[in-house]
Amino acid sequence: MKRRTFLYAATTTVSGALVGCSSSVFLSSRNQFDLLLKNGAVIDGTGKNEFRADVGIRDGVITALGTIESTSADRIIDATGLYVVPGFIDIHTHTDSAILRLPTADSKLRQGVTTEIGGADGSSRAPRKKKDDDADDERVFTDVATFFDYLQQQGTAQNIASMVGLGTIRELVVGEDDRPATPEEMEAMKSEVRKAIEQGCFGVSTGLEYTPGSFASTEELIKLTSAAPLPYRLYATHMRNEDNTLLEAIDEAIRICRHSGARLQVSHLKASYKVNWYKQEIALKMLDDAIAEGIEVHADRYPYIAYQTGLANLFPLWSRDGGTEQFISRLKDKNVLEKIKPDTLRKINGLGSWDSVMITSTRTEEAKHYIGKTIQQIASALNVDPFEFSVDLMIRENGSVGMVGFAMDEAGTEMCLRWKNTIVASDGGAYSPASKSNPHPRTYGTFPRAIAYYQKERNVCSLPEMIRKMTSMPAEKVGLKDRGVLAVGKAADIVLFNYNTIKDNATFLNPHQFPTGMPYVIVNGTIVVDDNTITGKLPGKVLRSNGVLV
């Protein structure tokens, strides 16, 4: 690529006067930088082409960008041969739980994620009700403010923001039963939505394939989304279906935003099962039509052809009505199980076979040896029926079993990533290599994979556009005014990577592998990954909607 030196913006105050510099930035010793990045190729996150520039940082903010002749800095990093880009903003994550036990967010930090938006798929850490068995657990948060305050006090390596989950709110107010909310319950849920937004959430999320959020009608979702005060009326949805009735699910999502006035964010957009792969193009056309209608629409997607969920998701919704205890009770009832089996086998037929279902996590140590194996492999080794094994495993693990399903195709993935309004997102939590679980490789490799494979090898878009999909696009969607671009006055969240060597190394069988070619990550002006090593520093901030989006 052609590289050019360009003074993007540089001003400094000397003795109270504002001085503009045409080609270089001269700073007095008292205005020295905390950190100076020299000789890098800057991609600023706006979609514009790269330019050669130095970046000066002081007090967590970018204070100079251009040709900086001063070398007065506490630390200078020679960025020769590296791209300097805004820190990646992961708009769809499940790190809000992981961050409580792993504030360094190892797997996310090493892949350049400097800001996480949690509360995805209808499930947020708050508001929740303390139950008898966790009455003394300070990590059960009855409201969003308490959760945010806890994070701020604990400290995090990344910036953390959150949606509020409508499934979480429904469980709090209505419970886990499949029934309509009463008028009184509806008002209580609307009140919880408003309260969560007032305390700092950026919008609402749904997980309509998961209980109890799946029990909400379209009309209920319209009313709850409408309760979110503008301009925080962002509706991020794991839709009701992503396979056989994908198009109907997209129509519902558009309808909810049409009638509520919300902005739409379709979570992990995909067409699952080979019989439905042709629907990816139709789905994008539907979203384009909604945009033409005047609805603000974006989608997010991870760069893999397999999804991750709970094994319980292979069982019909009605069997999960009432929560885990009733679900397990139904699995133990042979008569009920005969009614469950056809629905589960239909899903397996869509996936192709039980070989497309890999176990990624279990509740007990006794079952850990199944992790990383497909259900077909396990069943064959045990000489048992795969469905019967799955049921038995769910009973023994009390419903707590994770899985990945290989259900998508490369053509559809590329089509989705190429779409003008697709944001790159992981849909994953944060892990340490010491973890005994077997997470989806996206938890370690989403962002480097999008660059190294889908941009560099598959050429789904230009490099500046791919960076935009990871930075300014999610920032603008959520409403993070001070992040997502490299410019003077913006927060110094920055990633440095080598385009020639960047590579995701995590695999489905061996996911705990950090990427290569990403030596430095900076959060609020503090180096959190230094020469490929996590520093352990916790400079992250809790980003609250009030006071950030205006």
N, C-alpha and C positions, 0 to 999 in steps of 0.2 A: 504494500500500500504506500501511496505517496504521503509523506509526512511534511508538515510545514510548521514553521514557528509562527505563533499567532498570539498576540497579547489580547487575551479575552476580556479581562477587566482588572484594573489594579489602581487602587487609590489608597493613600495613607495620610494621616493627619500629622503635620509637623508644626509644633508650637501653636496649635489651635487652628491652623489653616489647612484647607483641603487642597491637595496637590495631585494633579493627574499626570501620569507618565505615559509617554507615547510608545516606548519600546522596551523600557526596563523599569524595574521597581527598586528604588533606593530607600532603605529604611535606616533610621537612626538606631543606635545600639539599644536604646531603651525600648524600642519596638521590635526587638528580635523575635524570631519565631520559636515556638515550642518545637515544631517539627517542620522540616523543609524537604519536599520531594523534588529531586532534580532530574531533568533530562528525560522525563517520561513522555509517552504518547497519550495524550488526554482524549478520552471519549466522554463527553460531558453529560450524557444521559438523555439529551433532547432528540437524538436521532441524527444530529449533524455529524459530519465527518470528523475524524481525528485531527488533532493539531498538537504540535510539539509545545510543551509548556512545563514550567515549574509550578509547584503548589506550596504556598506558605500557609501555615496553620498556627493560630494562637488562641488560647482559651476555648478550645473545642470548635472553633469556627474557621472557615477558609477566609483568610484576610488578604491574600494575593494570589493571582493566577496569571501567568505569563512568563516572560523572561526576567527572572529575578537574579540580580547580580550580587545581592547581599548573601553572605554565608554566615550571618549571625543567627545561629539557631542552636537550640539544645541538642538536636539530633538531626542529622542529614541522611536521607536515604537516596542512594544513586539508583534512579529508576530507568537507567539506560536499558533498552531492550524490553521494557515492560509497558503494558497498558495501565493507565491510571483511570479508574472509572468510579462512579458513585457506588457506595455500598449497596448490596442487593437487598431489596425489600420483599420479603416472602409474605404474600397477601393471604395465603391459605395454609395455616399451620396448626399443629397440635402440640406446640412447644410450651404453651401456657401451663400445662401440668408438669412437663419434664423440667422446666426451669426451676421448679421448687426444690428439686433434688440435685440438679446439675446446672448451677447458675452460669457456668462457663459455656454451656450449650455446645460442647465440643464438635459434634458432627455438622452443626449448622455454621459455626464460626469458621471452621476450616474451609468451607465452601463459599465463604464470602458474604453470608447473610448477616447484615448489621441491624436490621429491623424485622421483627416478627409480628404478624397480625394473627392473634389467637382467637379463640371462641368460634371455631369453624364447625360446620356440619350440625348446627343447632345445639351444640354442647359447649358451654363456657364454665369457667371455674366458679362463677357467681351469676345470679344469686342461688344459693342452695340452703337447704334446711338441715340443721344438725340433728342427727338421729341418736338414739340411745348409745349406740356403740362407738360414736365419734364425737360425743358431746364435749370432750376435752381436747379435741384435735383442732389446733389453731389454724390448720390449713383447710378447714371447711369454712368457706367464706359466705356469710349471709347476704352480703351486698358487694357490688363492684368496688366501691371506695375502699373497703377493708382489704380486698385482694390487692388492689393497686398499692395501697400503703404498705402492705406486707412485702411486696416485691421491691419497692423503693428502699425499704429498710434492709432487706436481705442483700440487695445488690445483684446486678446482672451484667454479663458481658455485652449483651445486645440491648437495643431498645425494644421495649415491649408495648404493644397496643392490643386492643381486643374488640371483637364484636360481642354482642350478647346473644346467647343461644335461645331460640324460641322453644326448643325441646326442653332445655333446662328450666325455663320459666313455666312451661306446661306441667312438668313434673312437680315443680314447687307448689303450684296452685291447684291443679286438677288431679295429679297423681299419675299412675302408670296404666290406667284403664282406658280401653278403647270406647270412648263416649264423647258426645259433644260437651263443650264447656257450658255451664249455666250462665245466665246474664251476669250474675254476681261474680263468677269466676272470670268471665271475660273482662269485666272492668278491673278486676284485681291484676290480671295479666297485662292489660294495657298500662296500668299504673307502674308495674315492674319494668316494662319497656322504657317508659319515660324516665324512670328513676335511674336505670342503667346508663342511658344516654347522658343524662345530666351529670352522672358521676364519671363519665369519660369514655364510654364505648363509642365506636364510630358507626354503628349500624346494627342490624339484626341478621342472624344467620339461621338457616334451617337444615335439618338432616332428615329428609322425608322418606328415607328407607330405613330409618332407625326409630325404635320406640323410645319415648312416647310421642315424639314429634310427628311421626307418621300418622297419628290419629287425628291430627288437625285438618279440618276441611279447608278448601280454598278460601271460603268466605272468612273463616277465622284468621287465616294468614293475612288476608287483605286488611282486616281490622287491626291486627296487631302491628303490621308494618306501618299502617297509617298513623299509629300512635307515636312512632318515632318522630321527634320534632325536626323540622327542616333546620339546617341543611344536612342533617345526619341520617336522612332516610335512605340508607343503602341496604339493599336486600341481597344478601349473598346466600345462594341456595345449592345445597346438595339435593338435586331434584328427586321427585318421587320415583323416577325410573331412568335408567341409562341404557336399557337394552330394547326389549320388545315394544315398549310404549314410550320410547325416548321422545318422539315428536309431540306426543300428548303432554308429556312432562314439560317440555319447553314452552308449549302453548300456555300451560298453567302458570309458569314463571312469568311469562310476558303479561298475562292477564293480571296477575297480582300487582305488578309494577304499573300497569296501565291504570288500574283503579285506585292504587294507593299513592301514586305520584313518586314512587321510589325509583332509584337508580338500580339497575340490575347487574349482578355479578354471578354468572353461572359457574359453579364450582366444578373443577376437574372435568370439563366438557369432554365427552367421549361417546362413541357408539360401541357398546359391548356385544360380543358374540358375532361370529362370522356372518350369520344371516342378516345382521343389522348394520354391517360396516358401510353399506351404501348410504345409510341415513346421515352420515357425518356431513356430507355436502348439503343435504336438505336442511339439517339443523342450522348450519351457518347461514343459509339463505333466509331462514326464519328470523334469525337474530339481525341480519341486515335489514329485513323488512321492518322489524321493530324499531331499529335506529331511524329508518326513513320516516316512521310514524312520529318520531320525536322522543322516544324513550332512550335514555343513556344506557347502553349495553356493553358489557365486557364479559370475557370468560377467562378462566385460568386453566392451565394444563401442566402436568408434569411430563417430562420427556421419556416416558417408558410405556411399554405395551402391556403392562400388568398392573392391576390395582391391588390395594391392600385394604382389608376390612376384618370384621370378626366372622368366624365360622358360622355364628348364629345367623348371619345374613343369608345363608343358603336355605334357611328354613322360613316358611311363610310367615307373614306379619301376624296373622291371627293366632299362630301358635305361640307368639311372644307377648301377646296381650297380658297385661297385669304384672309384668316384670319377670325377673330371673326365676324366682321360686315357682311361679305358675308354669313357666316355660319348661323347666326341668321336670316338673310333675307330669306335663303332657308327654314329654319324651319317654317317661317311664310307663306310660299307659299304652299297652299294645294296640288297643282299639283306636286310640287317637293317632298313634304313630302310623297306622295304615293310611290315615287321611293326610298325614303330613308328607309321607314318602313321595307321592306323585309330583307334588310341587317342587320338592328338592331335586328330584331327578330331572325335571324340566330345566331347572337352572344348570344342572351338570351337563345336560345335552347341549345347552347353549354354549357352555364353555368348551365342549368337545368330549371331555372325559374327566375322570377323577385325577388323571395325571396333570390336569391344569390347575389343581388346588394344592398349594404348598403350605405346610404349617410354619408359622413364623413365631408364635409365642404360646405359652401355656401358663396356667396358674401354679401348678405344683412342680417340684423338682423331679418327681417320678416320671413325668411326661416330657421332660426337656429333650430326651433323646429323639423325639419325633421331629424336633425343629429342623427345618431345612430339607425335609422329605415330603414327597407328595403323598396324598392319601392313598392313591393307587399303589405306590411302592410299599407303604406300611401294611396295607391290607393284604397284598400279595405275600409279603414276608410272614404275616401272621395266619395266612390262609383263611381269611374272613371276608365277608362282603363289605365293600367300601362304605355303603350307607350305614350298615350296622356298626362298623367301627366308628364312624363320625358321630353317631348318636351316643355310643358308649363313651367316647372321649368327651363329648359335651357334658354328659352326666357327671363323669369323674372330675372334670375341671370346673364344674358348676357354671358352665356357659362361657368361661373365660378362655377362649382359644382364638388366636389370630391367624390370618391366612393371607396369601396373595393369590389372585386369580389371573391367569394369562388369557385375556379376553379381547384385546384390541389388536389392530394391525398397524404396520408402519405407515402405510399410505394415509390412513386417517389421522394418525398422530402428526405427520408432517403437514397435512392440510390444516389441522387445528392450530399448530404452532405458527403457520404462515399467515393465518387470518389477521387482519389489521388490528383487531382489538383483543388479541389473546395476550394474557399476562403469564409469564413463567412462574410457577409456584410449586412447592414441594408436596403439599398435603401430608407433611410428616412432622414428627417430633424431633427432639434432640437426643443424641445418644453418646455414650463414651465407648471406646473400644473394649472397655472392661465389662460391658453389658453382656449378660448371658442370653439375651433375646436374639432373634434373627429378623431385624426389621427390613422393610423394603429398602433397596439401595438408594432410593430417592432421598432418604434422610442424610446421606453422605454426599450424594453426587448430582443432585438436580441441576444446579446452576453451571458447574463445569461441563456437564454432559450436554446441556443445551448449547453451549458455546462450541465445545470440541467436536461433538458429533452432528447435531442438527444444523448448526451454522457453518462450521468449517468444512465438514464432510458432505452434508446433504444440501447445504446452501438454501435453507428455507427462507432466509432473509439476510440482509447485510449485517455485519458485525455491529455497527452503530444502532441498527434497529433492534437487534437481539438485546443489546444492553438496555435500550429504552424499555423493552418489555419486562426488564428486571428491576428498573429503577424509577424513572419519572412516571411511567404509566401507572404502576401500582400506587405511587405516592399521590398522584393526582386523583386516582379513583377513591382512595381512602380520605384524602384531604390533609396530607402531611406537607405543609407549605414550605418547611425549611429543609426538606430532604429530597433525595431522588435525582438531583442534578449537582454538578460541580460548578459552583459560581461563588464569587465573593459574597460573603454574608450568610452562606448556607452552612449547615452543620457539617463538620468534617468527618463524615462516614465515607470511607474510601477503601477500595480493593485494588491491589496491584497484581497483575497476572501476566504470564508469559504465553503469548498466543501460540508459540511453536510447541510448547510442552504441556499446556493445560490439558488435563485428562481426568475423567472420573474413573476410579478404580474399584468402586463398590459393585458387587455382583449379588445376585439373589442367593447364591450359596455361601458367599463370603462378603457380607455387606459392610462389616466394620473396617473399611479401608478408606483413609483420607485421600482426597484428590491430590494430584501433583500439578506443579506450575502455578501455584497461588501463594507466593511466599509472605505477603503482607496483607493484613486486614486492620483497619483503623476505625474505631468507634468514638465519636465525639472528641476527635483529636488525640486519642490514646491508642497506642499500638496494642492490639489484643492477639494478633498472630504476628510473630516476629521471626523472620527467616524460617518459616514453616513450623514454628513452635508456639503453642498457646501460652500466653504470658501469665494467665490467671487473674489479670486485672479485671475489674468490674465497673467500667465507666458508663454502662447503659443507663438509659432513662425510661421511666414509664411515660408513654405518650398518651395524653388524655385529650379527647375531642374538644372539650371546653378550653378555649384559649389557644387552640392550635388551628382549627378550621374556622374561618370567619366569613 
